[in-house]
């Protein structure tokens, strides 16, 4: 039984789809006027898992993430770069898709763009005016757009449920929140549905003159165009709960007269050094720049190893922890794959037999992972179970050990288990040995060390051991340890790795 924390009810609720066997998901996407920062991708990484888990449970899933390609920031960037707004948005959408593909995530079913849904936006605004939920006023830009140019605002006093998602009282908001003074609004909290264009701005024709939509109406209209009046799940960052999602509810439900989202899911923010990551603080890091220095697996690990409703820390120590965690997973995978390779090359490989006891052990572990993910996508508990499995495997199979009758079976079952879990997360699908080499190379580079020089020291130590010069062997081991290089002496030879 899958339970989801519904922000609307502030509690865990059993998931019940609108249509049996089918799930509709809409997640607020980026405003495309720049390269996107690491915080922008927490949602796509998490909802990639959500979609995968629903499919694992047997549902057909339609999943949409929009592109906001009509916005003041886009117009400003276009003016700065002397390009059209569409040239700006097309460029940054392409760049977003490159970053997305680099993360190894599955494409969404739909990627609606605001500019492609103007008829639906205008239709919804017209319906809200007809239902007395919105009103048109003369625009200060009428001189530039003709005497008939108007702005359209939503009247929150006409929607009794306003504030039910965020828990904010409209009367308290009026007195406690700074609102731009506008004597054309019936209520200071009324928000724009349609804005008359200023001279030189991009615009679309409408019953209220040339203009463009307000931010909030865009998502409401795109959801209706793509899915209809009601969807199962709406996701977004916690910072979008108010006012964006609150206003979406007012618009969509004001238009249809019924609930339009069954489950609201919000992921938490990313902190850097204890401070919220934001442009105003000046601590934003683009994902593009991050992935120039770190492997995409590291970012995904950092987003998924913590619960989606918890703050994700993004400091250097968190990156180090992610590297250490990934190293443990890939080291075990590399050991298992090396064991399989050795077993397949052995003359007596036909004597290997299945290990039913280990199969049962993994089956029980998988049940724990299912329980964790069915409990509001509890990735921390699922990761803990995975580490239990890794410790168990490492206790059974060690590098250089003599192959036992069940070793091949254990290695095969272990690899299948980790890969199966990893597919849900879009993790652990890299070539294990190559990934560990790239991880070591990255750590060596950060430490200012060269692989050749370490290989030489390890070879010197091996020669000293063979010559029974244990004093020199110990001296070289200490030198390697001081360099944070761990050496393992096994029957097949000495192996080294960077301490993580």
C-alpha positions as CSV (number, residue, x, y, z in Angstrom):
1,X,0.0,0.0,0.0
2,X,1.6,3.3,-1.1
3,X,1.1,6.2,1.2
4,X,2.0,9.8,0.2
5,X,2.3,12.9,2.3
6,X,-0.3,15.2,0.9
7,X,0.6,18.8,1.6
8,X,-3.1,19.8,1.3
9,X,-4.1,17.6,4.2
10,X,-0.7,17.7,6.0
11,X,-0.8,14.0,6.5
12,X,0.1,10.6,5.0
13,X,-2.7,9.3,2.8
14,X,-3.1,6.0,1.0
15,X,-2.8,6.6,-2.8
16,X,-6.0,6.0,-4.7
17,X,-5.8,6.9,-8.4
18,X,-8.6,8.7,-10.2
19,X,-8.6,6.1,-12.9
20,X,-7.7,2.5,-12.0
21,X,-4.2,1.5,-13.1
22,X,-3.3,5.0,-14.3
23,X,-1.5,8.0,-12.7
24,X,-1.3,11.6,-14.0
25,X,1.6,13.7,-12.6
26,X,2.4,17.3,-13.3
27,X,5.5,19.0,-11.9
28,X,6.3,22.7,-12.2
29,X,9.3,23.1,-14.4
30,X,11.9,25.8,-15.0
31,X,11.7,29.4,-16.3
32,X,14.2,29.2,-19.1
33,X,16.4,32.3,-19.3
34,X,19.7,30.9,-17.9
35,X,21.6,27.7,-17.1
36,X,19.7,26.0,-14.3
37,X,21.2,25.6,-10.9
38,X,21.6,22.5,-8.8
39,X,18.3,23.2,-6.9
40,X,16.3,23.2,-10.1
41,X,17.1,19.5,-10.7
42,X,16.1,18.1,-7.3
43,X,12.5,17.8,-8.4
44,X,13.3,16.0,-11.7
45,X,15.6,13.6,-9.9
46,X,13.1,12.8,-7.3
47,X,10.0,12.6,-9.6
48,X,12.0,10.3,-11.9
49,X,11.9,7.9,-9.0
50,X,8.2,8.6,-8.3
51,X,7.3,7.8,-11.9
52,X,9.6,4.6,-11.9
53,X,8.0,3.4,-8.6
54,X,4.5,3.8,-9.9
55,X,5.4,1.8,-13.0
56,X,7.0,-0.8,-10.8
57,X,3.7,-1.1,-8.9
58,X,2.0,-1.7,-12.3
59,X,0.5,1.7,-13.1
60,X,0.6,3.4,-16.5
61,X,2.0,6.9,-15.9
62,X,1.7,10.1,-17.8
63,X,4.2,12.6,-16.4
64,X,4.5,16.3,-17.4
65,X,7.1,19.0,-16.6
66,X,6.5,22.4,-18.2
67,X,8.8,25.0,-19.5
68,X,7.9,28.6,-18.6
69,X,9.0,30.4,-21.7
70,X,7.0,33.6,-21.2
71,X,8.2,35.8,-18.3
72,X,9.6,39.2,-17.3
73,X,13.1,37.7,-16.7
74,X,13.1,36.2,-20.2
75,X,12.2,39.5,-21.7
76,X,15.0,41.2,-19.7
77,X,17.5,38.6,-20.8
78,X,16.4,38.9,-24.4
79,X,16.9,42.7,-24.3
80,X,20.3,42.3,-22.7
81,X,21.5,39.8,-25.4
82,X,19.7,41.6,-28.3
83,X,17.8,38.4,-29.1
84,X,14.1,37.6,-29.3
85,X,12.5,36.0,-26.2
86,X,11.9,32.8,-28.2
87,X,15.5,32.6,-29.2
88,X,16.5,32.9,-25.6
89,X,14.1,30.2,-24.4
90,X,14.8,27.8,-27.2
91,X,18.5,28.0,-26.4
92,X,18.1,27.4,-22.7
93,X,15.6,24.7,-23.2
94,X,18.1,22.9,-25.3
95,X,20.8,23.4,-22.6
96,X,18.4,22.1,-19.9
97,X,17.8,19.0,-22.0
98,X,21.6,18.4,-22.3
99,X,22.0,18.6,-18.5
100,X,19.0,16.4,-18.0
101,X,20.4,13.8,-20.4
102,X,23.8,14.0,-18.7
103,X,22.0,13.0,-15.4
104,X,20.7,9.9,-17.1
105,X,17.1,10.5,-16.3
106,X,14.2,9.3,-18.3
107,X,12.4,11.9,-20.5
108,X,8.9,13.0,-19.3
109,X,5.8,12.1,-21.2
110,X,5.0,15.8,-21.9
111,X,6.9,19.0,-21.8
112,X,4.3,21.7,-22.4
113,X,5.5,25.3,-23.2
114,X,3.5,28.3,-22.1
115,X,3.8,29.9,-25.6
116,X,2.2,26.8,-27.1
117,X,-0.9,27.0,-24.9
118,X,-2.2,30.6,-25.3
119,X,-5.6,29.5,-26.6
120,X,-6.1,27.4,-23.5
121,X,-4.9,30.2,-21.2
122,X,-7.2,32.7,-22.9
123,X,-10.1,30.3,-22.7
124,X,-9.6,29.7,-18.9
125,X,-9.4,33.4,-18.2
126,X,-12.6,34.1,-20.1
127,X,-14.4,31.3,-18.1
128,X,-13.2,32.8,-14.8
129,X,-14.5,36.3,-15.9
130,X,-17.9,34.6,-16.8
131,X,-18.0,32.9,-13.4
132,X,-17.3,36.3,-11.7
133,X,-14.0,34.9,-10.3
134,X,-12.0,37.4,-12.3
135,X,-12.4,41.0,-13.6
136,X,-10.8,43.2,-16.3
137,X,-9.6,46.7,-15.6
138,X,-8.2,49.4,-17.9
139,X,-4.4,49.0,-18.4
140,X,-1.8,51.7,-17.8
141,X,-0.4,50.5,-21.1
142,X,-3.6,51.4,-23.0
143,X,-1.9,54.3,-24.8
144,X,0.6,51.8,-26.3
145,X,-1.9,49.0,-27.0
146,X,-5.0,50.9,-27.9
147,X,-7.8,52.4,-25.7
148,X,-9.4,48.9,-25.3
149,X,-6.3,47.3,-23.7
150,X,-7.0,45.8,-20.3
151,X,-5.4,43.8,-17.5
152,X,-7.3,40.9,-15.9
153,X,-7.0,40.0,-12.2
154,X,-8.3,37.1,-10.2
155,X,-10.6,38.1,-7.3
156,X,-9.5,36.0,-4.3
157,X,-12.6,37.1,-2.3
158,X,-14.7,35.2,-4.8
159,X,-13.0,31.9,-3.9
160,X,-13.9,30.7,-0.5
161,X,-11.1,28.1,-0.3
162,X,-8.2,30.5,-0.8
163,X,-5.4,29.6,1.6
164,X,-6.3,26.0,2.1
165,X,-3.0,24.6,0.7
166,X,-0.6,26.9,2.5
167,X,-2.8,27.4,5.6
168,X,-2.6,31.1,5.2
169,X,-5.5,33.3,6.1
170,X,-6.2,36.0,3.4
171,X,-7.2,38.6,6.0
172,X,-3.9,38.1,7.8
173,X,-2.0,38.2,4.6
174,X,-3.5,41.6,3.7
175,X,-2.2,43.1,7.0
176,X,1.0,41.1,7.3
177,X,2.5,40.9,3.8
178,X,3.9,43.7,1.7
179,X,1.7,44.0,-1.4
180,X,2.4,46.3,-4.3
181,X,-0.2,49.1,-4.1
182,X,-2.6,49.0,-7.0
183,X,-5.8,51.0,-6.8
184,X,-7.3,49.0,-9.7
185,X,-7.4,45.8,-7.6
186,X,-10.5,45.0,-5.6
187,X,-8.2,43.3,-3.0
188,X,-4.5,43.8,-2.6
189,X,-4.0,40.0,-2.9
190,X,-5.7,39.8,-6.2
191,X,-3.2,38.5,-8.8
192,X,-2.7,39.0,-12.5
193,X,-4.2,36.6,-15.1
194,X,-3.5,38.7,-18.1
195,X,-1.1,41.6,-18.4
196,X,-1.3,44.2,-21.2
197,X,2.0,44.4,-23.0
198,X,4.4,47.3,-22.6
199,X,5.8,49.0,-25.7
200,X,8.2,46.6,-27.5
201,X,7.3,43.5,-25.4
202,X,6.3,40.2,-26.9
203,X,2.6,39.8,-26.9
204,X,-0.4,37.7,-28.0
205,X,-3.8,38.9,-29.2
206,X,-6.7,38.4,-26.7
207,X,-10.2,39.8,-25.9
208,X,-8.4,42.3,-23.6
209,X,-5.9,43.5,-26.2
210,X,-2.3,42.5,-26.9
211,X,-0.6,41.0,-23.8
212,X,0.7,37.9,-22.0
213,X,-0.5,35.7,-19.2
214,X,0.3,36.0,-15.5
215,X,2.6,33.3,-14.1
216,X,0.0,31.3,-12.2
217,X,-2.6,30.9,-14.9
218,X,-0.1,29.2,-17.1
219,X,0.2,26.0,-15.1
220,X,-3.6,25.8,-14.6
221,X,-4.2,26.0,-18.3
222,X,-1.4,23.6,-19.3
223,X,-2.7,21.0,-16.8
224,X,-6.2,21.3,-18.2
225,X,-4.9,21.1,-21.8
226,X,-2.7,18.1,-21.2
227,X,-4.7,16.1,-18.6
228,X,-8.2,17.6,-18.2
229,X,-9.9,19.0,-15.1
230,X,-8.3,16.8,-12.5
231,X,-5.0,15.1,-11.9
232,X,-3.6,12.6,-9.4
233,X,-0.4,14.4,-8.3
234,X,1.0,17.9,-8.6
235,X,4.6,18.4,-7.5
236,X,6.8,21.4,-7.0
237,X,9.4,22.9,-4.7
238,X,8.3,24.0,-1.2
239,X,8.8,27.6,-2.2
240,X,6.0,27.3,-4.8
241,X,3.3,26.3,-2.3
242,X,2.5,30.0,-1.8
243,X,1.5,31.9,-3.8
244,X,1.9,29.8,-7.0
245,X,0.2,26.6,-6.1
246,X,-2.4,28.4,-3.9
247,X,-3.3,30.5,-6.9
248,X,-3.4,27.5,-9.2
249,X,-6.0,26.0,-6.9
250,X,-8.1,29.2,-6.9
251,X,-8.0,29.4,-10.7
252,X,-8.6,25.7,-11.6
253,X,-11.2,25.0,-9.0
254,X,-12.8,28.5,-9.5
255,X,-13.2,27.4,-13.2
256,X,-14.5,23.9,-12.7
257,X,-16.1,24.0,-9.3
258,X,-14.3,20.9,-8.0
259,X,-10.9,19.7,-6.7
260,X,-8.3,19.5,-9.4
261,X,-5.4,17.8,-7.6
262,X,-5.7,14.7,-5.3
263,X,-2.2,14.8,-3.9
264,X,0.1,17.8,-3.6
265,X,3.8,16.8,-3.1
266,X,6.5,19.4,-2.3
267,X,10.2,18.8,-2.1
268,X,12.3,20.8,0.3
269,X,15.0,23.3,-0.4
270,X,18.8,22.9,-0.9
271,X,21.2,24.6,1.6
272,X,24.8,25.5,1.0
273,X,26.8,25.8,4.1
274,X,23.7,26.1,6.2
275,X,22.2,28.9,4.1
276,X,19.4,28.6,1.6
277,X,20.7,28.4,-1.9
278,X,19.4,31.5,-3.7
279,X,20.4,34.2,-6.1
280,X,20.0,36.9,-3.5
281,X,22.6,35.1,-1.2
282,X,24.9,34.6,-4.2
283,X,25.6,30.9,-3.6
284,X,23.9,29.4,-6.6
285,X,25.8,26.7,-8.5
286,X,24.7,25.7,-12.0
287,X,24.4,22.0,-12.5
288,X,26.5,22.4,-15.6
289,X,29.4,23.8,-13.6
290,X,28.9,21.1,-10.9
291,X,29.1,18.3,-13.4
292,X,32.3,19.7,-14.8
293,X,33.9,18.8,-11.5
294,X,31.8,15.9,-10.2
295,X,30.2,12.8,-11.8
296,X,26.4,13.0,-12.2
297,X,26.0,10.0,-9.9
298,X,27.2,12.2,-7.1
299,X,24.4,14.8,-7.6
300,X,21.7,12.1,-7.8
301,X,23.1,10.4,-4.7
302,X,23.0,13.7,-2.8
303,X,19.4,14.3,-3.8
304,X,18.1,10.8,-3.2
305,X,19.9,9.7,-0.1
306,X,17.9,12.2,1.9
307,X,14.1,12.3,2.1
308,X,12.5,14.6,-0.4
309,X,10.7,16.5,2.3
310,X,14.0,17.2,4.2
311,X,16.5,19.9,3.4
312,X,19.4,18.7,1.2
313,X,22.8,20.0,2.2
314,X,25.2,20.8,-0.6
315,X,28.5,21.6,1.1
316,X,31.9,20.0,0.4
317,X,31.5,17.5,3.2
318,X,28.2,16.4,1.7
319,X,29.9,15.8,-1.6
320,X,32.6,13.8,0.2
321,X,29.9,11.6,1.9
322,X,28.2,11.0,-1.5
323,X,31.6,9.9,-3.0
324,X,32.2,7.6,0.0
325,X,28.7,6.1,-0.3
326,X,29.0,5.6,-4.1
327,X,32.5,4.0,-3.6
328,X,31.0,1.4,-1.2
329,X,28.3,0.5,-3.7
330,X,30.5,0.4,-6.8
331,X,33.4,-1.4,-4.9
332,X,31.0,-4.2,-4.1
333,X,29.6,-4.3,-7.6
334,X,33.2,-4.4,-9.0
335,X,34.0,-7.3,-6.7
336,X,30.9,-9.2,-7.7
337,X,31.5,-8.6,-11.4
338,X,35.2,-9.6,-11.1
339,X,34.0,-12.8,-9.3
340,X,31.6,-13.6,-12.1
341,X,34.3,-13.0,-14.7
342,X,36.7,-15.3,-12.8
343,X,34.0,-17.9,-12.3
344,X,33.1,-17.9,-16.0
345,X,36.7,-18.4,-17.0
346,X,37.2,-21.3,-14.5
347,X,37.2,-24.8,-15.9
348,X,34.9,-26.1,-13.2
349,X,32.2,-23.3,-13.7
350,X,29.6,-26.0,-14.2
351,X,29.9,-27.0,-10.6
352,X,28.5,-23.7,-9.3
353,X,25.1,-24.1,-7.6
354,X,22.4,-21.7,-6.6
355,X,22.4,-20.3,-3.1
356,X,18.7,-20.5,-2.1
357,X,19.5,-19.2,1.4
358,X,21.1,-16.0,0.0
359,X,18.1,-15.7,-2.4
360,X,15.8,-15.7,0.5
361,X,18.0,-13.1,2.3
362,X,17.8,-10.8,-0.7
363,X,14.1,-11.3,-1.1
364,X,13.5,-10.2,2.5
365,X,15.7,-7.2,1.9
366,X,13.7,-6.2,-1.2
367,X,10.5,-6.4,0.9
368,X,12.1,-3.8,3.2
369,X,12.9,-1.6,0.2
370,X,9.3,-1.9,-1.0
371,X,8.1,-0.9,2.4
372,X,10.4,2.1,2.6
373,X,9.4,3.4,-0.9
374,X,5.7,2.7,-0.2
375,X,6.1,4.9,2.9
376,X,6.1,8.3,1.1
377,X,9.1,7.3,-1.0
378,X,11.4,6.8,2.0
379,X,14.7,6.7,0.3
380,X,16.9,6.9,3.5
381,X,15.4,3.6,4.8
382,X,15.8,2.0,1.4
383,X,19.5,3.1,1.2
384,X,20.1,1.7,4.7
385,X,18.7,-1.7,3.5
386,X,21.0,-1.6,0.5
387,X,24.0,-1.0,2.7
388,X,22.9,-4.0,4.9
389,X,22.9,-6.1,1.7
390,X,26.4,-4.7,0.7
391,X,27.8,-5.5,4.1
392,X,26.4,-9.0,3.9
393,X,27.8,-9.6,0.5
394,X,31.3,-8.3,1.5
395,X,31.2,-10.7,4.4
396,X,30.6,-13.6,2.1
397,X,32.8,-12.7,-0.9
398,X,36.2,-11.1,-0.6
399,X,38.7,-10.2,-3.3
400,X,41.3,-13.0,-3.8
401,X,39.3,-15.6,-1.9
402,X,39.0,-19.1,-3.3
403,X,35.8,-19.5,-5.2
404,X,33.2,-21.6,-3.4
405,X,30.4,-23.6,-5.0
406,X,27.9,-20.8,-4.4
407,X,30.1,-17.8,-5.0
408,X,28.9,-17.3,-8.6
409,X,25.3,-17.5,-7.6
410,X,25.8,-15.0,-4.8
411,X,27.6,-12.6,-7.1
412,X,24.9,-12.8,-9.7
413,X,22.1,-12.3,-7.2
414,X,23.9,-9.4,-5.6
415,X,24.5,-7.6,-8.9
416,X,20.8,-8.1,-9.9
417,X,19.6,-6.7,-6.6
418,X,21.7,-3.6,-6.7
419,X,21.0,-2.9,-10.4
420,X,17.2,-3.4,-9.8
421,X,17.2,-0.9,-7.0
422,X,19.5,1.4,-9.0
423,X,17.1,1.4,-12.0
424,X,14.4,2.9,-9.9
425,X,16.8,5.7,-8.9
426,X,18.7,6.0,-12.2
427,X,21.8,5.1,-10.2
428,X,24.4,2.3,-10.2
429,X,24.2,1.6,-13.9
430,X,27.8,2.6,-14.7
431,X,30.6,0.1,-15.4
432,X,31.7,-0.5,-11.8
433,X,35.5,-0.8,-12.4
434,X,35.6,2.2,-14.7
435,X,33.5,4.3,-12.3
436,X,35.9,3.5,-9.4
437,X,38.9,4.5,-11.6
438,X,37.2,7.8,-12.5
439,X,36.4,8.4,-8.9
440,X,39.9,7.7,-7.8
441,X,41.3,9.9,-10.6
442,X,39.1,12.7,-9.4
443,X,40.2,12.4,-5.8
444,X,43.8,12.1,-6.9
445,X,43.5,15.2,-8.9
446,X,42.0,17.1,-6.0
447,X,44.8,15.9,-3.8
448,X,47.5,16.8,-6.4
449,X,48.6,13.1,-6.8
450,X,49.5,11.1,-9.8
451,X,48.3,7.5,-10.5
452,X,51.7,6.5,-11.9
453,X,53.6,7.6,-8.8
454,X,51.3,5.6,-6.6
455,X,51.6,2.6,-8.8
456,X,55.3,2.9,-8.4
457,X,55.2,3.2,-4.6
458,X,52.9,0.1,-4.4
459,X,55.2,-1.9,-6.7
460,X,58.2,-0.9,-4.5
461,X,56.4,-2.0,-1.4
462,X,55.4,-5.3,-3.1
463,X,59.1,-5.9,-4.0
464,X,60.1,-5.1,-0.4
465,X,57.6,-7.6,0.9
466,X,58.8,-10.3,-1.4
467,X,62.4,-9.6,-0.3
468,X,61.2,-9.8,3.3
469,X,62.4,-6.2,3.9
470,X,59.5,-5.5,6.2
471,X,60.9,-2.3,7.6
472,X,60.9,-0.7,4.1
473,X,57.5,-2.3,3.4
474,X,56.1,-0.7,6.5
475,X,57.7,2.6,5.7
476,X,56.1,2.7,2.2
477,X,52.7,1.7,3.6
478,X,52.9,4.6,6.0
479,X,53.9,6.9,3.2
480,X,50.9,5.7,1.2
481,X,48.6,6.0,4.2
482,X,49.7,9.6,4.7
483,X,48.7,10.2,1.1
484,X,45.3,8.7,2.0
485,X,45.9,5.6,-0.1
486,X,44.7,2.3,1.3
487,X,46.6,-0.9,0.2
488,X,45.2,-4.4,0.4
489,X,47.5,-7.4,0.2
490,X,45.7,-10.4,-1.3
491,X,46.9,-13.7,-2.8
492,X,46.3,-12.3,-6.3
493,X,48.5,-9.3,-5.5
494,X,48.4,-5.9,-3.8
495,X,45.5,-3.5,-4.6
496,X,45.2,0.2,-3.7
497,X,42.4,2.7,-3.6
498,X,41.9,6.3,-2.4
499,X,40.4,6.5,1.1
500,X,36.9,7.8,0.8
